[in-house]
Amino acid sequence: MYRPSAFAVDDVSVLHDVIRKRVFVTIAAVRNGVVAFAYAPVLLDPDAGERGGIRFHLAIGNPLAKLEDGARVSISVMAQDAYVSPDWYRQIVTVPTWNYIAVEGEGAVRRTSREELRKLVIDLSAQEEEKLLPKAPWLIGKVPPQRVEALLNGIVGFSLPFERLQGKFKLSQDKSAEDIAGVIAGLEARGDAASMAVAKSMKGMAT
């Protein structure tokens, strides 16, 4: 991605935290000379090398489910984004822009075994069910074994260790403290969830 130095983030722990919070990612690979996309929830695998990696699965009918071991795959995580009105700046006179947090990763995929795929499904559901506490978590044991096997037949699992992992946190770092404060105030006044999330991240970057 295009990353002016003011917005570049390479801290692996920070980038992993973005992936943990924004689980649903865009997956891209070249198939027959054309870039193909897929969309899937992922599990972070922090032990998959220096930069970590992810595990994910795709429906067997998805074109990217046909990827073989060693195929090059990229992911894009758009964590937050919000429009910034130039009227919110208190000093500079400029044009509209967009603030956002994005993470990209790239590497060579490996197709998982049947047992690894089963564990992926169990781990992924556990990850998301934990967010619903105090609801009693859903467990795969609630599904008849024959049904589980049939469902596993319909998906393909992948492991993707990151060879490249980088982030772009475009949060007005290139603006004055007064202009940053003005943007935060404008976003908070707008009040929608996306604007509030970006405002919160801007405050975090300022501390």
Summary of the structure (lengths in Angstrom):
residues: 207
radius of gyration: 19.9
end to end distance: 25.9
largest distance: 65.4
contacts: 600
relative contact order: 0.21
helix: 37%
strand: 34%
